[in-house]
Amino acid sequence: MNKKGHVLNAILLALGLGVILTVDPRTFEPTVDSLFLLAQKIGQLSLPVVLGALFPDVDTAFGKHRKTLHNLPVLIAFLAFPIVFNNLHFVWVGVATHYVLDMVGSKRGIALFYPLSSQEYDLPTGVATSSKHADAVTVVITVAELGVLAGIHYYLISLDVSLADAAASLGAMV
């Protein structure tokens, strides 16, 4: 995807994730207070998710695009950062969804195992970044990503806990 697609993805993710983390579909009643909390959560998520969604494309300025910063070691670093330093929460969401968008929405794919392997992985669902359908593909993929995040949040583990607490909870389950 192109920069516009990643920004669109990040904005929609911040909005959708804000709803997922704020609204319990079983008990939600729209009030001024609940709408204020929703707006506050969306504001808190917007910057980290947008930064994470744009970060992998920094490799267009150096290194090899879709290799240097589009791989699992980079994602693992962003997953570990909040656990180790207790900041940059939700940046990993932007990075991970950037990867999904490039693998599913784009014809080219990404080198997930770089620097060990330069092979790029993708799914046959993508379109060219210059395609007139790129924005529609971005929206469809973003809705699917939000569905996965909602499923994780509502049925597996709450996404609004720190990654350190989530890791501890998962460790206790195993």
GIJO-V566276 format. One record per residue. N is the residue number from 1. RES is the residue in one small letter. PHI is phi in whole degrees, -180 to 180 (* if undefined). PSI is psi as a letter, one per 40 degrees, with the letter a starting at -180 (999 if undefined). D_FIRST is the distance of its C-alpha to the first C-alpha in Angstrom with 2 decimals. Layout:
{{N:RES:PHI:PSI:D_FIRST} {N:RES:PHI:PSI:D_FIRST}}
This chain:
{{1:m:*:i:0.00} {2:n:-95:i:3.76} {3:k:-58:d:6.82} {4:k:-59:d:7.97} {5:g:-64:d:5.72} {6:h:-70:d:6.72} {7:v:-68:d:10.08} {8:l:-58:d:10.53} {9:n:-57:d:9.98} {10:a:-65:d:12.40} {11:i:-65:d:14.87} {12:l:-64:d:15.15} {13:l:-64:d:15.58} {14:a:-62:d:18.24} {15:l:-65:d:19.99} {16:g:-66:d:20.01} {17:l:-66:d:20.95} {18:g:-59:d:23.61} {19:v:-66:d:25.08} {20:i:-59:d:25.03} {21:l:-81:e:26.80} {22:t:-106:d:29.22} {23:v:-102:h:30.18} {24:d:-93:h:32.31} {25:p:-62:e:32.12} {26:r:-83:d:35.71} {27:t:-126:e:37.32} {28:f:-68:h:35.20} {29:e:-128:h:37.22} {30:p:-67:h:35.68} {31:t:-130:i:37.83} {32:v:-61:d:37.43} {33:d:-64:d:37.36} {34:s:-68:d:34.74} {35:l:-69:d:32.48} {36:f:-65:d:33.07} {37:l:-63:d:32.14} {38:l:-64:d:28.92} {39:a:-63:d:28.03} {40:q:-63:d:29.05} {41:k:-65:d:26.87} {42:i:-62:d:23.77} {43:g:-63:d:24.69} {44:q:-66:d:25.17} {45:l:-84:d:21.80} {46:s:-58:d:19.66} {47:l:-63:d:19.94} {48:p:-63:d:19.50} {49:v:-68:d:16.52} {50:v:-65:d:14.69} {51:l:-61:d:15.87} {52:g:-64:d:14.78} {53:a:-70:d:11.22} {54:l:-93:d:11.10} {55:f:-54:d:13.49} {56:p:-57:d:11.70} {57:d:-79:e:10.15} {58:v:-61:d:13.85} {59:d:-69:e:14.16} {60:t:-74:d:13.05} {61:a:-88:d:16.54} {62:f:-154:i:18.39} {63:g:71:a:18.37} {64:k:-116:h:15.96} {65:h:-62:h:12.20} {66:r:67:e:10.75} {67:k:-131:c:14.44} {68:t:-54:d:16.45} {69:l:-118:e:14.79} {70:h:-114:g:12.64} {71:n:-148:i:15.80} {72:l:-64:d:18.39} {73:p:-59:d:20.90} {74:v:-67:d:18.68} {75:l:-62:d:18.04} {76:i:-61:d:21.80} {77:a:-62:d:22.67} {78:f:-72:d:20.88} {79:l:-72:d:22.65} {80:a:-78:d:25.90} {81:f:-54:d:25.80} {82:p:-65:d:26.97} {83:i:-70:d:29.56} {84:v:-81:d:30.99} {85:f:-109:e:30.73} {86:n:56:f:30.49} {87:n:-151:a:27.69} {88:l:61:f:23.92} {89:h:-63:h:24.07} {90:f:74:e:20.87} {91:v:-65:d:18.65} {92:w:-59:d:18.15} {93:v:-62:d:16.68} {94:g:-63:d:13.81} {95:v:-64:d:13.38} {96:a:-62:d:13.81} {97:t:-72:d:11.44} {98:h:-61:d:8.63} {99:y:-61:d:9.78} {100:v:-61:d:10.12} {101:l:-63:d:6.70} {102:d:-71:d:5.67} {103:m:-82:d:9.04} {104:v:-94:d:9.49} {105:g:-94:e:6.64} {106:s:-117:i:5.60} {107:k:-70:d:8.88} {108:r:-82:d:9.22} {109:g:86:a:9.50} {110:i:-137:i:11.06} {111:a:-91:g:14.73} {112:l:-59:d:16.06} {113:f:-108:e:19.56} {114:y:-65:h:19.24} {115:p:-90:e:21.76} {116:l:-69:d:23.85} {117:s:-145:h:21.72} {118:s:-93:e:19.04} {119:q:-65:h:18.16} {120:e:-96:h:14.53} {121:y:-111:h:14.27} {122:d:-153:i:12.19} {123:l:-110:i:13.38} {124:p:-77:f:14.17} {125:t:-100:e:12.42} {126:g:-79:i:9.00} {127:v:-125:i:8.42} {128:a:-64:i:7.66} {129:t:-62:d:4.92} {130:s:-94:e:8.33} {131:s:-66:i:9.62} {132:k:-70:e:11.82} {133:h:-95:e:10.91} {134:a:-60:d:7.22} {135:d:-66:d:8.94} {136:a:-64:d:11.45} {137:v:-62:d:9.44} {138:t:-60:d:7.98} {139:v:-64:d:11.71} {140:v:-62:d:13.10} {141:i:-66:d:11.35} {142:t:-64:d:12.37} {143:v:-62:d:15.82} {144:a:-64:d:16.13} {145:e:-60:d:15.34} {146:l:-65:d:17.96} {147:g:-62:d:20.30} {148:v:-65:d:20.22} {149:l:-63:d:20.80} {150:a:-65:d:23.58} {151:g:-61:d:25.14} {152:i:-62:d:25.26} {153:h:-66:d:26.66} {154:y:-83:d:29.23} {155:y:-120:e:30.34} {156:l:-114:c:29.77} {157:i:-152:h:29.70} {158:s:-64:h:29.26} {159:l:-81:e:26.08} {160:d:-95:e:28.00} {161:v:-96:i:30.27} {162:s:-66:i:29.72} {163:l:-63:d:28.12} {164:a:-64:d:31.54} {165:d:-66:d:33.27} {166:a:-63:d:30.75} {167:a:-62:d:31.31} {168:a:-64:d:35.05} {169:s:-65:d:34.94} {170:l:-65:d:33.09} {171:g:-64:d:35.58} {172:a:-69:d:38.44} {173:m:-70:d:37.19} {174:v:-84:999:37.14}}
